[in-house]
């Protein structure tokens, strides 16, 4: 498993020297950095873990003017080395850096007291004590502490072993924003374990072309893979991968990666853009609703004032609007951003470097006016520590539907492809679609219906397919119309012949192997696809209406978790055992029941 650690702390407290002692790599890469002897932009290095894996190290600038670069450096870290110089002790910018680390939700921190060779033991102990007190007051925890001297290589090996041990015991939780997606094209979210990389550098390499670097989180990227760059939505392809100066075919999280991209020019890429496996991998929005970590101080965060927002490697100006009497705020961003559910962000004073506040993203995009008050109430009632299921439940409560992967208890909802609908939303949506088709008096495509019923295409598409399967609508090519979904006039002559035999056979079923019709297998598959027929074991086919009536007869009068045996089912359905067992097995595959030894248990009622 790969890891990335980073430094934090006051300017000139020895962060870059410490990294060089740990890795042997000079992180300063800009001429002005070498001239001024201070880190301005992010620097990168690595050393080998005891197991041979590379451990990436990010050198974060310490000067207050570059606090945005600090946010860009710490967002993906597995561990922070918080540096305090023994000859100066805790400084004002030490406090700012600790606030940033705390705001970003990082608690795997080790205090590293540098320049230990410049003071005696008493002073060293005093500096350590003061720093630990600051950690307890600001961060609410006491970190491990080590003392080193980079110039004399004192304690460097012990620190390296400490880092390896801490990383070995690190357990990465599944990222909330990597769980299965949600409600609407306006509110998309990444799939479980999707890879994502916020870009922190972009340049051109001879023979490669446009190249970007960043910290890869969530999932793997591999050469040849097609990715999406957000917020522009540009589709690109991975031409080459390099990690820690090695050309590789696959990059694993969390690691520092350089990616050669095909299909985009350098001028079309910016720091703060994000590479994702799919368009559903994140939110893209210019409006956010955030929950701040603290109520704003008097005179700060005034309505309609400007602040600077930083998250990932992205930062931009935003107009802030506070929800009176709460710690909720709406941010209208100057530039659209790629972001994730519950992602941590920092608010910085416009035109300065003072930290105004911090918080987490709870909602993205413009909220329709009829839903605003309901949404605000739901947001206020979210638990202090949120999980992905809270977001899915939020969408279900607000819209009546959500991506089904986010809910464990699915039985109470109507399943439509990749989505779950509340019974009320399913019925009201159907009625809205019917009313629209009746008003328009013509067949409509999913794109045309989407604007009229105010539902995104991905959600509506799965809903329409389910309504057709349920016999509530008819589909002809890409158009939907009123009807029962069955249009026998469009069937081939062989298909019509098979369907007639199926209807005549009734409960005896149509046995395909007994009928010698040319092209029968192909036509049977088509009849199943179009919802005319239901296949059972033994190559037996029932006409769809008959099968539905059998299911209704077996389920009717029962409750969820009720149990019944085969004899009871035969009495309800009027079938011999030869046909009863295949029907029950089909009902089990359709999710109506489940088998428990010789009895069946009811799982759903509609």
Order of alpha helices (4+ residues) and beta strands (2+ residues): beta-alpha-alpha-beta-beta-alpha-beta-alpha-beta-alpha-beta-alpha-beta-beta-beta-beta-beta-beta-beta-beta-beta-beta-beta-beta-beta-beta-beta-alpha-alpha-beta-beta-beta-alpha-beta-alpha-alpha-beta-beta-alpha-beta-alpha-beta-beta-alpha-beta-alpha-alpha-beta-beta
